[in-house]
Amino acid sequence: MCPPQYFAVTYSINPWMDPKAWAESGATLHATALRQWDGLHRALLASGAEIETLEARPDLPDLVFTANAAVVLNRKALLACFFHPERRREQPVIVSAFRSLKARGVIDEIVEMPAGIALEGAGDCIWDRRRHLFWMGCGFRSEIAAGRIVEEQFGVPCVPLALADPSFYHLDTAFCALPDGDVIYYPRAFTPEALKTIHSHVAPARRIVLDRADAARFAANAVCIGRTIMMSSCSVALRRTLEERGYDVVKAPLHAFLRSGGSACCLTLRLDHATDAAIAFTSVRKSESRSKTAAKALFAG
């Protein structure tokens, strides 16, 4: 995560962004953003998350949306190549941040995208652990050609989904893959062909369809930790649906960030996504480490 000390709407690269409206009440909105980001941060910590913090920069108001920084799987990071020049300025900061994570042993490998191929990180490339694949949004900020790079780097399928509505310019604004196989999505954000692709991979019983009101609240732009789903807001009906499926819904209001077209998922980047094989390997390594520690203790005793 990146604190929002310098978050503001100073340019417009999606339909949600209105610099003039922000400027008219910028001080109040900025104070609200600070408070709401802190609320999400505290909620994530309370859920058991460990959080790495990226230092904010005064010249990079959208650096707060760390989801766009990279695609991360099995401790390997494929760094973003931004579509708009306003956000390309973030790339050197992101490179430096991931090099620091690697030096500290949080990440094992860093790869940069080939020049000229746009891919805006986990905002457009969502890991689906149950189906063992990435879903990739394309058409506005990420190019379909980036899917081939993702497959080559991570060795898993990457399923492209063409986006149709500029208000839902990143996949994570209209699509959320939950760890047990359920998928939250807003159908009108996608082309007919993309909808067919979703339906061919996701059984009807696993589909949680959003109406326009919940989509506009960015209810799909959620963070899921275990059975806890954190989002800015949602309707009573959607909350009931999620609770009936065994989820605990935590609301962390983030309305200030919706003015820039972002919410909970946009404000976070998961560094711990892993394939089942990698999880098993990590578990074995941890078990062996504990055994060695216990043996040393017995020997010392």
C-alpha positions in Angstrom: 0.0 0.0 0.0 1.0 3.6 -0.5 -0.3 6.4 1.9 -2.4 9.1 0.2 -0.4 12.1 1.5 -0.2 13.5 -2.1 -3.3 11.9 -3.6 -5.4 14.3 -5.6 -7.3 14.5 -8.9 -5.0 16.8 -10.9 -5.6 15.3 -14.4 -8.2 13.1 -16.1 -7.5 9.7 -17.6 -10.8 8.1 -17.0 -14.5 9.3 -16.8 -14.5 9.4 -13.0 -11.7 12.0 -12.8 -12.7 15.7 -12.6 -9.8 18.0 -11.6 -12.0 21.1 -11.4 -14.5 19.5 -9.1 -11.6 18.2 -6.9 -10.0 21.6 -6.8 -13.2 23.3 -5.6 -13.1 21.3 -2.3 -9.7 19.7 -2.5 -8.7 20.3 1.2 -11.8 18.5 2.5 -11.5 15.7 0.0 -7.9 15.2 0.8 -8.6 15.0 4.5 -11.4 12.5 3.7 -9.0 10.4 1.6 -6.4 10.3 4.5 -9.1 9.1 6.9 -10.6 6.6 4.6 -7.3 5.1 3.6 -6.4 4.7 7.2 -9.7 2.9 7.8 -8.9 0.4 5.1 -5.3 0.0 6.4 -6.6 -0.7 9.9 -9.3 -3.2 8.6 -6.6 -5.1 6.7 -4.3 -5.3 9.7 -7.2 -6.5 11.8 -8.0 -9.2 9.3 -4.4 -10.6 9.7 -2.7 -8.9 6.7 0.9 -7.9 6.8 1.4 -4.7 4.9 4.5 -3.3 3.1 4.4 0.4 2.6 5.5 2.4 -0.4 6.6 5.9 0.3 4.3 8.5 -1.3 5.7 11.0 -3.8 4.4 14.6 -4.2 4.6 14.5 -8.0 2.7 11.1 -8.3 -0.9 11.5 -7.1 -2.0 8.0 -8.4 0.9 6.1 -6.8 -1.5 5.3 -4.1 -3.2 2.8 -6.4 -0.5 0.1 -5.9 -2.6 -2.6 -7.6 -1.4 -1.2 -10.9 2.3 -1.5 -10.1 2.8 -5.2 -11.0 1.5 -8.7 -11.4 2.9 -10.9 -8.6 2.7 -14.7 -8.4 5.0 -17.2 -6.7 7.3 -14.4 -5.4 7.9 -13.2 -8.9 6.9 -9.7 -10.0 6.1 -8.6 -13.6 6.3 -4.8 -13.4 3.7 -2.6 -15.1 4.1 -0.7 -18.3 1.5 2.1 -18.0 -0.6 3.3 -20.9 -1.0 7.0 -20.0 2.1 9.2 -19.7 0.8 10.7 -16.5 1.3 7.3 -14.8 4.4 6.3 -16.6 6.3 8.6 -14.3 5.5 6.1 -11.5 7.6 3.3 -13.2 11.1 4.3 -11.9 9.6 4.5 -8.3 8.0 1.1 -8.7 11.2 -0.5 -10.0 13.1 0.9 -7.0 10.5 -0.3 -4.6 10.5 -3.9 -5.9 14.3 -4.0 -5.9 14.1 -3.1 -2.2 11.5 -5.9 -1.6 13.8 -8.3 -3.4 16.8 -7.2 -1.3 14.8 -7.9 1.8 13.7 -11.4 0.6 10.0 -10.5 0.1 10.3 -11.1 -3.7 12.6 -13.5 -5.5 12.5 -12.2 -9.1 11.7 -9.0 -10.9 10.8 -8.8 -14.6 10.0 -5.7 -16.7 7.5 -5.7 -19.5 8.9 -5.3 -23.1 8.9 -1.7 -24.2 5.7 -0.6 -25.9 3.3 -3.3 -24.5 1.0 -1.8 -21.9 0.0 -3.9 -18.9 -1.3 -2.1 -15.8 -0.5 -4.7 -13.2 -3.0 -6.5 -11.0 -5.6 -3.9 -11.9 -6.0 -5.7 -15.2 -4.5 -9.1 -14.4 -6.4 -10.9 -11.7 -5.3 -14.2 -10.2 -7.9 -16.9 -9.9 -6.5 -19.5 -7.6 -9.4 -22.0 -7.9 -9.1 -22.1 -11.7 -5.3 -21.7 -11.7 -5.3 -18.9 -14.3 -5.1 -15.1 -14.7 -8.0 -13.1 -16.0 -6.8 -10.1 -18.0 -8.8 -7.1 -18.9 -7.9 -5.4 -22.2 -9.1 -2.6 -24.4 -8.4 0.5 -22.4 -5.2 0.3 -20.3 -3.7 -3.1 -21.1 -3.1 -4.7 -24.5 -4.1 -8.2 -25.4 -0.5 -8.9 -26.4 0.5 -8.6 -22.8 -1.4 -11.9 -22.1 1.3 -13.8 -23.9 4.0 -12.2 -21.7 2.1 -13.1 -18.6 1.8 -16.8 -19.7 5.5 -17.0 -20.6 6.6 -15.5 -17.3 4.3 -17.4 -14.9 3.6 -20.6 -16.8 -0.2 -20.4 -16.3 -3.0 -19.6 -18.7 -4.0 -15.9 -19.1 -7.6 -15.5 -20.3 -8.3 -12.1 -22.0 -11.5 -10.3 -21.4 -12.3 -7.3 -23.6 -13.7 -4.3 -21.7 -16.5 -2.3 -23.2 -17.4 0.6 -20.9 -14.7 3.3 -20.3 -16.1 3.8 -16.8 -14.8 0.3 -16.0 -11.4 0.8 -17.6 -9.6 -1.8 -15.5 -10.7 -5.3 -14.9 -10.7 -4.9 -11.1 -13.3 -2.2 -11.3 -15.9 -4.8 -12.6 -14.6 -8.2 -11.7 -13.4 -10.0 -8.6 -12.3 -13.7 -8.4 -12.9 -15.0 -4.9 -10.7 -17.8 -3.5 -13.4 -20.5 -3.4 -14.3 -20.1 -7.1 -17.1 -17.5 -6.8 -16.8 -14.6 -9.3 -18.3 -11.1 -8.8 -18.8 -9.2 -12.0 -20.7 -6.5 -13.8 -21.9 -7.9 -17.2 -22.2 -4.6 -19.0 -18.5 -3.8 -18.4 -17.6 -6.5 -21.0 -18.1 -7.2 -24.7 -20.5 -10.0 -25.6 -17.5 -12.2 -26.5 -15.9 -11.6 -23.1 -19.1 -12.4 -21.3 -19.2 -15.7 -23.2 -15.7 -16.4 -22.0 -16.6 -15.7 -18.4 -19.7 -17.9 -18.6 -17.7 -20.8 -20.2 -15.2 -20.8 -17.3 -17.6 -20.0 -14.4 -20.6 -22.2 -13.6 -23.9 -20.3 -13.1 -23.9 -21.2 -9.4 -20.5 -19.5 -9.0 -21.6 -16.2 -10.6 -22.4 -13.1 -8.5 -23.9 -10.6 -10.9 -23.8 -6.9 -10.0 -26.4 -4.4 -11.0 -25.4 -0.9 -12.2 -25.8 0.7 -8.7 -23.4 -1.8 -7.1 -21.1 -1.6 -10.0 -20.9 2.2 -9.7 -20.1 1.8 -6.0 -17.1 -0.3 -7.2 -18.4 -3.3 -5.2 -16.3 -5.6 -7.4 -13.2 -3.6 -6.5 -12.9 -5.6 -3.3 -10.1 -7.2 -1.2 -10.7 -10.8 0.0 -8.7 -12.3 2.8 -9.9 -15.7 3.7 -13.7 -15.5 4.1 -13.6 -11.7 4.7 -14.4 -9.3 1.8 -13.6 -5.6 2.2 -15.2 -3.1 0.0 -16.2 0.6 0.0 -19.9 -0.1 0.0 -22.6 -2.3 -1.4 -26.4 -2.8 -1.5 -28.2 -4.8 1.2 -29.1 -7.4 -1.4 -25.4 -7.9 -2.4 -24.3 -8.1 1.2 -27.0 -10.7 1.9 -25.9 -12.8 -1.2 -22.3 -12.8 0.0 -23.2 -13.6 3.6 -25.4 -16.5 2.4 -22.3 -17.9 0.7 -20.3 -17.7 3.9 -18.5 -14.4 3.5 -18.1 -11.8 6.1 -18.5 -8.4 4.5 -16.6 -5.5 5.9 -17.3 -2.0 4.6 -14.4 0.5 4.5 -15.8 3.6 2.9 -13.5 4.9 0.2 -15.7 7.5 -1.6 -12.8 10.0 -2.0 -10.9 7.5 -4.1 -13.9 6.8 -6.3 -13.4 10.4 -7.6 -10.2 9.0 -9.3 -11.9 5.7 -10.3 -10.4 3.5 -7.6 -11.4 1.7 -4.4 -10.2 -1.1 -2.1 -8.6 -3.4 -4.6 -6.9 -0.5 -6.4 -5.3 0.6 -3.2 -3.6 -2.7 -2.5 -1.3 -5.1 -4.3 -1.2 -8.7 -3.1 2.4 -10.0 -2.9 1.5 -13.5 -1.6 -0.5 -15.0 -4.6 0.8 -18.4 -5.3 0.0 -21.6 -7.3 -1.0 -24.6 -5.3 2.4 -26.3 -6.2 4.3 -23.3 -4.8 2.2 -23.2 -1.7 2.9 -26.9 -1.1 6.6 -26.3 -1.7 6.7 -23.4 0.7 4.9 -25.5 3.4 7.5 -28.3 3.0 10.3 -25.7 3.4 8.8 -24.3 6.5 8.2 -27.8 7.9 11.9 -28.7 7.2 13.0 -25.5 8.8 11.0 -26.1 12.0 12.3 -29.7 12.1 15.9 -28.4 11.9 15.2 -25.8 14.6 13.7 -28.5 16.9 16.7 -30.8 16.3 19.1 -28.1 17.1 17.2 -27.3 20.3 17.3 -31.0 21.3 21.0 -31.2 20.6 21.6 -28.0 22.6 19.6 -29.3 25.5 
